[in-house]
């Protein structure tokens, strides 16, 4: 039987709102074909202002949606399952951190198809990075195109194996925090060297953006790009020596490893 809604979104927090703005704003899905559930009247009012249907009844949403996107906090997943009272979705997209496909299938039944996704904060401005395991949907091109379309409204999509999701979390899911810290530290260094905060911030932010664009659009390996900046006897090589002596790469590796360990703990 044809469903009333193409997409149902359980939860209307920060990331869910980014997804809803993306899919509706891009006209990928008409607003009236999307329904969202949330216990907050404020959240539902926000969705309704976009032309999206709002409800506080999760069972109604699941029963009437072709695809159900789970955007609740992991600790609230059990409560959502209880509220469904045996009405379970057939096609699920989950952005819940640390909740495995196997756990979702255990709650909804083994016949449920589940795509597990790890988005990051820049998804909120359409510049995100998402790792997603869509292997449950490999036998249906329409499903794959729809899921890619929904996530593609938020940024770049990398199809990967769920077994790599802890690593994805460590690099792109949590990665923006590392980049923000680097920008903040570079800005502070500029202030310490006599720049105003606004001057240092602009220099730091644009340098990070430009460097990332160069890596993205260049065939030159990153180690070679580093060498090109570091002329012999010049200024950059002195800074790089300090970073190397302080084990800059090792610190980044240790931070990512700690993040991945915690991600794995949350999924067990």
C-alpha positions as CSV (number, residue, x, y, z in Angstrom):
1,X,0.0,0.0,0.0
2,X,1.3,3.5,-0.9
3,X,2.4,5.5,2.0
4,X,1.2,9.0,2.8
5,X,4.8,10.3,3.2
6,X,8.0,9.6,1.4
7,X,10.2,10.4,4.4
8,X,9.4,10.4,8.1
9,X,12.0,11.8,10.6
10,X,11.9,10.8,14.2
11,X,13.4,13.6,16.2
12,X,13.7,17.2,15.3
13,X,17.0,18.3,16.9
14,X,19.9,20.2,15.3
15,X,21.0,17.6,12.8
16,X,17.5,16.6,11.9
17,X,16.7,20.2,11.1
18,X,19.7,20.4,8.9
19,X,18.5,17.4,7.0
20,X,15.0,18.7,6.7
21,X,16.1,22.1,5.5
22,X,18.4,20.4,3.0
23,X,15.8,18.0,1.4
24,X,13.0,20.5,1.4
25,X,15.1,23.6,0.4
26,X,16.6,21.7,-2.5
27,X,13.2,20.5,-3.7
28,X,14.5,16.9,-3.5
29,X,11.2,16.1,-1.6
30,X,8.1,18.2,-1.5
31,X,7.5,19.4,2.1
32,X,4.0,17.9,2.2
33,X,5.6,14.4,1.6
34,X,7.7,14.7,4.8
35,X,6.5,14.1,8.3
36,X,8.5,14.7,11.5
37,X,7.8,13.6,15.1
38,X,9.1,15.2,18.3
39,X,7.7,15.7,21.8
40,X,8.6,19.5,21.6
41,X,5.9,21.9,20.4
42,X,8.7,24.3,19.5
43,X,10.4,21.7,17.3
44,X,7.1,20.8,15.5
45,X,6.2,24.5,15.0
46,X,9.6,24.9,13.3
47,X,8.9,22.0,11.0
48,X,5.4,23.2,10.2
49,X,6.7,26.6,9.2
50,X,8.7,24.7,6.5
51,X,5.5,23.1,5.3
52,X,6.4,19.8,6.8
53,X,3.7,17.7,8.6
54,X,4.3,17.5,12.4
55,X,3.2,14.9,14.9
56,X,4.0,13.6,18.4
57,X,2.9,10.1,17.5
58,X,5.8,8.0,16.4
59,X,3.6,5.0,15.5
60,X,1.6,7.2,13.1
61,X,4.9,8.4,11.5
62,X,6.3,4.9,11.0
63,X,3.1,3.4,9.7
64,X,2.7,6.2,7.1
65,X,6.3,6.7,5.9
66,X,8.1,4.8,3.2
67,X,11.5,5.7,4.7
68,X,12.1,6.4,8.4
69,X,15.1,8.5,9.4
70,X,16.1,8.0,13.1
71,X,17.5,11.3,14.4
72,X,17.1,10.8,18.2
73,X,19.8,10.6,20.8
74,X,21.1,7.0,21.2
75,X,19.9,6.8,24.8
76,X,16.3,7.6,23.6
77,X,16.1,4.8,21.0
78,X,14.6,2.3,23.5
79,X,11.9,4.8,24.3
80,X,11.1,5.3,20.7
81,X,10.8,1.5,20.2
82,X,8.4,1.3,23.1
83,X,6.2,4.1,21.7
84,X,5.9,2.2,18.3
85,X,4.1,-0.6,20.1
86,X,4.9,-3.2,17.4
87,X,4.5,-0.8,14.4
88,X,8.0,-1.1,12.8
89,X,9.5,0.5,9.7
90,X,10.7,-1.5,6.6
91,X,13.3,1.0,5.5
92,X,15.5,2.9,8.0
93,X,18.1,5.6,7.8
94,X,19.9,6.0,11.1
95,X,22.2,8.9,12.2
96,X,22.3,7.7,15.8
97,X,25.9,7.5,17.0
98,X,27.0,4.2,18.4
99,X,23.8,2.3,17.5
100,X,24.6,-0.6,15.2
101,X,22.5,-1.9,12.3
102,X,22.3,-5.2,14.2
103,X,20.8,-3.4,17.3
104,X,18.3,-1.6,15.1
105,X,17.3,-4.8,13.3
106,X,17.0,-6.5,16.7
107,X,14.4,-3.9,17.7
108,X,12.5,-3.7,14.4
109,X,12.9,-7.2,13.0
110,X,15.4,-8.9,10.8
111,X,13.5,-8.0,7.6
112,X,14.1,-4.3,8.2
113,X,16.6,-2.7,5.9
114,X,18.9,-0.3,7.6
115,X,21.3,2.4,6.3
116,X,23.6,3.6,9.1
117,X,25.1,7.1,8.6
118,X,27.6,9.2,10.5
119,X,27.1,12.9,9.6
120,X,29.2,15.8,11.0
121,X,28.5,19.4,12.1
122,X,29.2,21.1,8.7
123,X,26.1,19.2,7.3
124,X,24.2,22.0,8.9
125,X,25.5,24.4,6.2
126,X,25.5,21.9,3.3
127,X,29.2,21.3,3.5
128,X,29.2,18.1,5.5
129,X,30.9,14.7,5.2
130,X,29.0,11.5,5.8
131,X,30.1,7.9,5.9
132,X,27.2,5.6,5.3
133,X,26.7,1.8,5.0
134,X,23.8,1.2,2.6
135,X,24.6,-2.5,1.9
136,X,21.1,-3.6,3.0
137,X,19.7,-1.7,0.0
138,X,22.2,-3.0,-2.7
139,X,19.4,-4.9,-4.4
140,X,17.3,-1.8,-5.1
141,X,18.7,1.0,-7.1
142,X,15.8,3.3,-6.3
143,X,16.4,2.9,-2.6
144,X,20.1,3.7,-3.1
145,X,19.4,6.8,-5.2
146,X,16.9,8.1,-2.6
147,X,19.2,7.6,0.4
148,X,22.1,9.2,-1.5
149,X,19.8,12.0,-2.5
150,X,18.7,12.7,1.0
151,X,22.2,12.7,2.4
152,X,23.7,14.5,-0.7
153,X,21.6,17.6,0.3
154,X,24.0,17.9,3.2
155,X,27.4,17.5,1.6
156,X,29.6,14.7,0.4
157,X,28.6,11.0,0.9
158,X,31.1,8.2,1.3
159,X,29.7,4.7,0.9
160,X,31.5,2.5,3.4
161,X,31.3,-0.7,5.5
162,X,29.7,-0.3,9.0
163,X,32.8,-2.0,10.4
164,X,34.7,1.2,9.5
165,X,32.1,3.5,11.2
166,X,34.2,4.0,14.4
167,X,37.1,5.2,12.2
168,X,34.7,7.4,10.2
169,X,33.5,8.9,13.5
170,X,37.1,9.6,14.6
171,X,38.0,11.3,11.3
172,X,35.0,13.1,9.9
173,X,32.3,12.8,12.6
174,X,34.5,14.4,15.3
175,X,37.0,15.9,13.0
176,X,35.5,19.4,12.9
177,X,36.4,19.8,16.5
178,X,40.1,19.1,15.8
179,X,40.0,21.6,12.9
180,X,38.2,24.3,15.1
181,X,40.9,23.8,17.7
182,X,43.6,24.2,15.1
183,X,42.0,27.4,13.8
184,X,41.6,28.8,17.3
185,X,45.2,28.0,18.2
186,X,46.5,29.6,15.0
187,X,44.4,32.6,15.6
188,X,45.8,32.9,19.2
189,X,49.3,32.6,17.8
190,X,48.6,35.5,15.5
191,X,47.4,37.6,18.3
192,X,50.5,36.8,20.3
193,X,52.6,37.9,17.4
194,X,50.8,41.4,17.3
195,X,47.8,40.9,15.0
196,X,44.3,41.9,16.0
197,X,42.0,39.0,16.7
198,X,40.0,39.8,13.6
199,X,43.1,39.9,11.4
200,X,44.5,36.7,12.9
201,X,41.1,34.9,12.6
202,X,40.7,35.9,8.9
203,X,44.2,34.8,8.1
204,X,43.8,31.5,9.9
205,X,40.4,30.6,8.5
206,X,41.1,31.5,4.9
207,X,44.5,29.6,5.1
208,X,42.7,26.4,6.3
209,X,40.0,26.8,3.6
210,X,42.5,27.5,0.8
211,X,44.8,24.6,1.9
212,X,41.8,22.2,2.0
213,X,40.7,23.3,-1.4
214,X,44.2,22.8,-2.8
215,X,44.3,19.3,-1.5
216,X,40.9,18.5,-2.8
217,X,41.6,19.7,-6.3
218,X,45.2,18.8,-6.7
219,X,46.7,15.5,-7.9
220,X,49.9,16.3,-5.9
221,X,50.3,14.1,-2.7
222,X,50.0,16.0,0.5
223,X,53.6,15.3,1.6
224,X,54.8,16.9,-1.6
225,X,52.6,20.0,-1.0
226,X,54.2,20.3,2.4
227,X,57.7,20.2,0.8
228,X,56.7,22.9,-1.7
229,X,55.9,25.3,1.2
230,X,59.1,24.4,3.0
231,X,61.9,26.0,1.1
232,X,65.4,25.2,2.4
233,X,66.6,27.7,4.9
234,X,63.2,29.5,4.9
235,X,60.6,30.3,7.5
236,X,58.2,27.5,7.1
237,X,60.7,24.7,7.7
238,X,61.4,26.2,11.1
239,X,57.8,25.9,12.1
240,X,57.5,22.4,10.7
241,X,60.5,21.3,12.7
242,X,58.8,22.4,15.9
243,X,55.6,20.5,15.0
244,X,57.6,17.4,14.2
245,X,59.6,17.7,17.4
246,X,56.4,18.0,19.4
247,X,55.0,14.8,17.7
248,X,52.2,16.7,16.0
249,X,51.2,13.7,13.9
250,X,51.4,11.4,16.9
251,X,49.1,13.6,18.9
252,X,46.5,13.7,16.1
253,X,46.8,9.9,15.7
254,X,46.3,9.4,19.5
255,X,43.3,11.7,19.6
256,X,41.6,9.9,16.7
257,X,42.3,6.5,18.3
258,X,40.8,7.7,21.6
259,X,37.7,8.8,19.7
260,X,37.4,5.6,17.8
261,X,37.7,3.6,21.1
262,X,34.9,5.5,22.6
263,X,32.7,5.1,19.5
264,X,33.2,1.3,19.8
265,X,32.4,1.3,23.5
266,X,29.1,3.1,22.8
267,X,28.1,0.5,20.2
268,X,28.7,-2.5,22.5
